[in-house]
């Protein structure tokens, strides 16, 4: 079995997805024509595999492609990403794109477990310290304010509100800093034209972002909003919301229109949009704030961002893949026609009939 690129002599790498064909992490196949290529990660060229190594591998790849939910297609090329990190490029009839919600369960579950362990350790330490001081003779009344102060416990559980989570460039070119509190308090705003509207909180005040700018900011905010991940039931709720919306962007617009802030809500303290320094105080339950949505809604919003960004990236590759496929197909026709045993021709005919 070949392991190096015939064009640049670089290593083709390996994969754990296909036991019968463990070469490469980016594979292209055409079940109807009986061809299988390994795409070099270094030079991007297509390497046609030997005839005797293709048949069972192609069948396995066809099955995995059909079972994979994250996939996009043109009339001639389909692209799917497997959980093992392998990209499958299917040449032939297009498959209907589907959501890849299955892969988020472990991600959000691990995030939840990690944060619960951290929060439990911090709160447990705080209780132990106060218990030790009480045992030393301090009165319970002296700690009444601490126990009653929800901000103290909120900080212990959710972390320091002023912790930086990075910076973001605004449409006018300004770069503003984002803190943990800004992720929780940034707010979706209902709009009349169905365009996404996000009030972004930052170290320099509040800024109204729309469309692509709002989505870019949301990418930075949602992992912090969802620091605690979710249970399997939460993830299932998020998946149902994604599936009912039918489109990742539609998830954001649906939540915005149902739960976003409206100008008539007086809890904003006047409701005027001010870009720059804002006099509004930190309000815990501001309508439309990202952290006020249900866990399922919040997870669905983050999942939708991932789905949309990956889908765009994959669709951007398709026209390049189709061009490369056409070039490789011409070479493959010549190579296969030079010497093809009768047994191979029979096997190829069978695959064409069943695919």
C-alpha positions as CSV (number, residue, x, y, z in Angstrom):
1,X,0.0,0.0,0.0
2,X,1.4,3.4,-1.0
3,X,2.2,5.9,1.7
4,X,3.8,8.9,-0.1
5,X,2.6,11.4,-2.6
6,X,3.6,10.6,-6.2
7,X,3.8,14.3,-6.9
8,X,5.8,15.8,-4.0
9,X,7.0,12.7,-2.2
10,X,5.5,13.9,1.0
11,X,3.8,11.6,3.5
12,X,0.1,11.0,2.8
13,X,-0.6,10.4,6.5
14,X,-2.9,7.9,8.0
15,X,-6.4,7.4,9.3
16,X,-8.3,5.3,11.8
17,X,-11.6,5.3,10.0
18,X,-10.9,2.6,7.5
19,X,-9.1,-0.5,8.6
20,X,-8.8,-1.8,5.0
21,X,-7.4,1.6,3.7
22,X,-5.6,3.4,6.6
23,X,-3.8,5.9,4.3
24,X,-4.6,9.6,4.3
25,X,-7.0,11.9,6.1
26,X,-8.6,13.3,3.0
27,X,-10.0,10.7,0.6
28,X,-12.0,11.0,-2.6
29,X,-13.9,8.1,-4.2
30,X,-16.2,7.4,-7.1
31,X,-18.2,4.3,-6.5
32,X,-19.7,4.2,-10.0
33,X,-16.3,4.4,-11.7
34,X,-14.5,2.4,-9.1
35,X,-11.9,4.9,-8.3
36,X,-10.2,6.0,-5.0
37,X,-7.8,8.8,-4.5
38,X,-5.8,10.0,-1.5
39,X,-5.4,13.8,-1.5
40,X,-2.0,14.9,-0.3
41,X,-2.1,17.4,2.7
42,X,1.1,19.0,1.5
43,X,0.6,19.7,-2.2
44,X,-3.1,19.1,-2.5
45,X,-2.7,16.7,-5.5
46,X,-4.8,13.6,-6.0
47,X,-3.1,10.2,-5.8
48,X,-5.0,7.4,-7.5
49,X,-4.8,4.2,-5.5
50,X,-3.8,0.8,-6.9
51,X,-6.7,-1.2,-8.4
52,X,-6.4,-4.1,-5.9
53,X,-6.8,-1.8,-2.9
54,X,-10.0,0.0,-3.9
55,X,-13.1,-2.2,-3.8
56,X,-13.9,-3.0,-0.2
57,X,-12.6,0.4,0.8
58,X,-14.9,2.2,-1.6
59,X,-17.9,0.3,-0.2
60,X,-16.9,1.2,3.3
61,X,-16.5,4.8,2.4
62,X,-19.9,4.9,0.7
63,X,-21.6,3.6,3.8
64,X,-19.8,6.0,6.1
65,X,-20.6,8.9,3.8
66,X,-24.3,8.1,3.8
67,X,-24.3,7.8,7.6
68,X,-22.5,11.1,8.2
69,X,-24.8,14.1,8.9
70,X,-22.4,16.9,8.2
71,X,-22.1,17.0,4.4
72,X,-22.6,19.4,1.5
73,X,-23.0,18.7,-2.2
74,X,-22.9,20.2,-5.6
75,X,-24.2,18.3,-8.7
76,X,-21.0,16.2,-8.8
77,X,-19.2,16.4,-5.5
78,X,-20.1,15.7,-1.9
79,X,-17.9,16.5,1.1
80,X,-18.4,14.9,4.5
81,X,-16.4,15.1,7.7
82,X,-16.1,12.0,9.8
83,X,-15.7,12.0,13.6
84,X,-12.2,10.4,13.2
85,X,-11.1,13.6,11.5
86,X,-11.2,12.2,8.0
87,X,-12.7,14.2,5.0
88,X,-14.6,12.1,2.5
89,X,-15.2,13.4,-1.0
90,X,-17.8,11.5,-2.8
91,X,-18.0,11.8,-6.6
92,X,-21.5,11.1,-8.0
93,X,-25.1,11.8,-7.1
94,X,-25.5,14.6,-4.5
95,X,-26.7,13.8,-1.0
96,X,-29.0,16.1,0.9
97,X,-27.1,18.1,3.5
98,X,-28.0,17.3,7.1
99,X,-27.1,18.7,10.6
100,X,-24.2,17.2,12.4
101,X,-25.8,17.5,15.8
102,X,-24.6,14.0,17.0
103,X,-21.1,15.3,17.6
104,X,-22.1,18.0,20.1
105,X,-23.3,15.7,22.9
106,X,-19.8,14.8,24.1
107,X,-18.5,18.3,23.6
108,X,-21.1,20.0,25.8
109,X,-21.2,17.1,28.3
110,X,-17.4,17.3,28.9
111,X,-17.7,21.1,29.2
112,X,-20.4,20.7,31.8
113,X,-18.6,18.1,33.9
114,X,-15.4,20.2,33.8
115,X,-17.1,23.3,35.0
116,X,-19.1,21.5,37.7
117,X,-15.9,20.1,39.1
118,X,-14.2,23.5,39.1
119,X,-17.2,25.3,40.6
120,X,-17.7,22.5,43.2
121,X,-14.0,22.7,44.3
122,X,-14.2,26.5,44.6
123,X,-17.4,26.6,46.5
124,X,-16.3,23.7,48.7
125,X,-13.1,25.5,49.5
126,X,-15.0,28.7,50.4
127,X,-17.4,26.8,52.7
128,X,-14.5,25.0,54.4
129,X,-12.7,28.3,55.0
130,X,-15.7,30.0,56.5
131,X,-16.4,26.8,58.5
132,X,-12.9,27.0,59.9
133,X,-13.2,30.6,60.9
134,X,-16.5,29.9,62.6
135,X,-14.9,27.1,64.5
136,X,-12.3,29.6,65.6
137,X,-15.0,31.6,67.3
138,X,-16.3,34.1,64.8
139,X,-20.1,34.7,64.9
140,X,-22.5,33.5,62.2
141,X,-23.9,37.0,62.0
142,X,-20.6,38.3,60.8
143,X,-20.9,36.1,57.7
144,X,-24.6,36.8,57.1
145,X,-23.9,39.4,54.4
146,X,-21.6,37.0,52.6
147,X,-24.2,34.2,52.6
148,X,-26.9,36.6,51.5
149,X,-24.9,38.3,48.8
150,X,-25.9,36.6,45.6
151,X,-23.1,38.4,43.6
152,X,-20.5,36.7,45.8
153,X,-21.9,33.2,45.1
154,X,-22.4,34.1,41.4
155,X,-18.7,35.0,41.1
156,X,-17.7,31.7,42.9
157,X,-19.8,29.6,40.5
158,X,-19.5,31.5,37.2
159,X,-16.0,32.9,37.7
160,X,-14.7,36.5,37.8
161,X,-16.9,38.7,35.7
162,X,-14.0,41.0,34.7
163,X,-12.0,38.1,33.2
164,X,-11.0,38.9,29.6
165,X,-12.3,36.7,26.8
166,X,-10.5,38.6,24.0
167,X,-11.1,41.5,21.7
168,X,-13.2,42.1,18.6
169,X,-13.1,44.6,15.8
170,X,-16.3,46.7,15.2
171,X,-17.5,47.5,11.7
172,X,-16.0,51.0,12.0
173,X,-12.5,49.5,12.7
174,X,-12.4,50.1,16.5
175,X,-11.2,47.2,18.6
176,X,-12.9,46.7,21.9
177,X,-12.2,44.4,24.8
178,X,-14.7,41.7,25.9
179,X,-15.0,40.4,29.5
180,X,-16.9,37.4,30.8
181,X,-19.8,39.7,32.0
182,X,-20.2,41.1,28.5
183,X,-20.9,37.6,27.1
184,X,-23.7,37.1,29.6
185,X,-25.3,40.5,29.2
186,X,-25.0,41.0,25.4
187,X,-28.5,40.9,24.0
188,X,-30.5,39.8,21.0
189,X,-32.9,42.5,19.8
190,X,-36.1,41.9,17.8
191,X,-36.0,43.4,14.3
192,X,-38.7,44.2,11.8
193,X,-36.6,43.1,8.7
194,X,-35.7,39.6,9.9
195,X,-32.0,40.6,10.1
196,X,-30.0,39.5,13.1
197,X,-29.5,42.3,15.7
198,X,-27.1,42.0,18.6
199,X,-26.4,44.5,21.3
200,X,-22.8,43.8,22.1
201,X,-21.5,44.8,25.6
202,X,-17.9,45.7,25.8
203,X,-15.3,47.5,27.9
204,X,-16.2,50.6,25.9
205,X,-20.0,50.4,26.3
206,X,-22.7,49.0,24.1
207,X,-22.8,48.6,20.3
208,X,-25.6,47.5,18.0
209,X,-24.3,45.0,15.5
210,X,-26.3,43.5,12.6
211,X,-26.0,40.6,10.1
212,X,-22.5,39.2,9.6
213,X,-21.0,41.5,12.2
214,X,-23.5,40.2,14.8
215,X,-22.6,36.6,13.9
216,X,-18.9,37.3,14.2
217,X,-19.4,38.7,17.7
218,X,-21.6,35.8,18.7
219,X,-18.8,33.4,17.8
220,X,-16.7,35.0,20.5
221,X,-19.5,35.2,23.1
222,X,-21.3,31.9,23.0
223,X,-18.6,29.5,24.4
224,X,-18.5,31.8,27.5
225,X,-22.3,31.9,27.8
226,X,-22.3,28.1,27.6
227,X,-19.4,27.5,29.9
228,X,-21.5,24.9,31.8
229,X,-22.4,23.0,28.6
230,X,-25.5,20.9,29.1
231,X,-27.0,17.5,29.9
232,X,-28.1,15.0,27.3
233,X,-31.6,16.3,27.6
234,X,-30.4,19.8,27.0
235,X,-28.5,18.7,23.9
236,X,-31.6,16.9,22.6
237,X,-33.7,20.0,23.1
238,X,-31.0,22.0,21.1
239,X,-31.0,19.4,18.3
240,X,-34.8,19.6,18.0
241,X,-34.6,23.3,17.7
242,X,-32.0,23.0,15.0
243,X,-34.0,20.5,13.1
244,X,-37.2,22.4,13.3
245,X,-35.5,25.6,12.1
246,X,-34.1,23.8,9.1
247,X,-31.2,26.2,8.7
248,X,-28.5,27.3,11.2
249,X,-29.1,31.0,10.7
250,X,-32.9,30.5,11.2
251,X,-32.2,29.3,14.7
252,X,-30.7,32.7,15.7
253,X,-33.5,34.6,14.0
254,X,-36.2,32.4,15.6
255,X,-34.8,32.9,19.1
256,X,-34.3,36.6,18.4
257,X,-37.9,37.2,17.3
258,X,-39.4,35.1,20.2
259,X,-37.2,36.2,23.1
260,X,-35.3,39.3,22.0
261,X,-35.5,42.7,23.6
262,X,-38.1,45.2,22.3
263,X,-37.9,49.0,22.5
264,X,-41.0,49.0,24.7
265,X,-39.4,47.2,27.6
266,X,-38.5,49.9,30.2
267,X,-36.0,47.7,32.1
268,X,-33.4,49.0,29.7
269,X,-33.7,52.4,31.5
270,X,-35.0,54.4,28.5
271,X,-34.2,52.0,25.8
272,X,-32.1,54.3,23.7
273,X,-29.2,52.8,21.7
274,X,-26.0,54.5,22.6
275,X,-22.7,53.5,21.0
276,X,-19.9,54.0,23.4
277,X,-20.1,54.5,27.1
278,X,-23.4,53.5,28.6
279,X,-24.8,54.6,31.9
280,X,-26.9,51.5,32.3
281,X,-26.2,49.4,35.4
282,X,-25.5,45.7,35.5
283,X,-28.9,44.1,35.4
284,X,-29.2,40.4,36.2
285,X,-32.3,39.5,34.2
286,X,-32.3,41.8,31.3
287,X,-34.8,40.7,28.7
288,X,-33.1,39.2,25.6
289,X,-29.7,38.8,27.3
290,X,-28.0,35.7,26.0
291,X,-27.7,34.1,29.5
292,X,-31.5,34.4,30.1
293,X,-32.4,31.9,27.4
294,X,-33.1,28.3,28.2
295,X,-30.1,25.9,28.2
296,X,-31.4,24.2,25.1
297,X,-31.8,27.5,23.2
298,X,-28.3,28.6,24.2
299,X,-26.7,25.3,23.1
300,X,-28.7,25.5,19.9
301,X,-27.3,29.0,19.2
302,X,-23.7,27.8,19.6
303,X,-24.3,24.7,17.6
304,X,-25.8,26.8,14.8
305,X,-22.7,29.0,14.7
306,X,-20.5,25.9,14.3
307,X,-22.7,24.4,11.7
308,X,-22.9,27.6,9.6
309,X,-19.2,28.4,9.8
310,X,-18.2,24.8,8.9
311,X,-20.8,24.6,6.1
312,X,-19.5,27.8,4.6
313,X,-15.9,26.6,4.7
314,X,-16.8,23.3,3.2
315,X,-19.0,24.8,0.4
316,X,-16.1,27.2,-0.3
317,X,-13.9,24.2,-1.0
318,X,-16.4,22.4,-3.3
319,X,-15.7,24.4,-6.5
320,X,-12.0,23.7,-6.0
321,X,-12.6,20.0,-5.4
322,X,-14.7,19.7,-8.5
323,X,-12.0,21.3,-10.7
324,X,-9.4,18.9,-9.2
325,X,-11.7,16.0,-9.6
326,X,-12.1,16.7,-13.3
327,X,-8.4,16.8,-13.8
328,X,-7.8,13.7,-11.8
329,X,-10.6,11.9,-13.7
330,X,-8.9,12.4,-17.0
331,X,-5.7,11.0,-15.7
332,X,-7.5,8.0,-14.1
333,X,-9.3,7.1,-17.3
334,X,-5.9,6.8,-19.0
335,X,-4.3,4.9,-16.2
336,X,-7.1,2.4,-15.7
337,X,-7.5,1.7,-19.4
338,X,-3.8,0.8,-19.8
339,X,-4.1,-2.5,-18.0
340,X,-7.3,-3.8,-16.4
341,X,-7.8,-7.6,-15.8
342,X,-11.1,-9.2,-16.7
343,X,-11.9,-9.9,-13.1
344,X,-11.5,-6.3,-12.2
345,X,-13.8,-5.3,-15.1
346,X,-16.4,-7.7,-13.8
347,X,-16.2,-6.3,-10.3
348,X,-16.4,-2.7,-11.7
349,X,-19.5,-3.6,-13.6
350,X,-21.1,-5.0,-10.5
351,X,-20.4,-1.9,-8.5
352,X,-21.9,0.3,-11.2
353,X,-25.1,-1.8,-11.2
354,X,-25.5,-1.6,-7.4
355,X,-24.4,2.0,-6.7
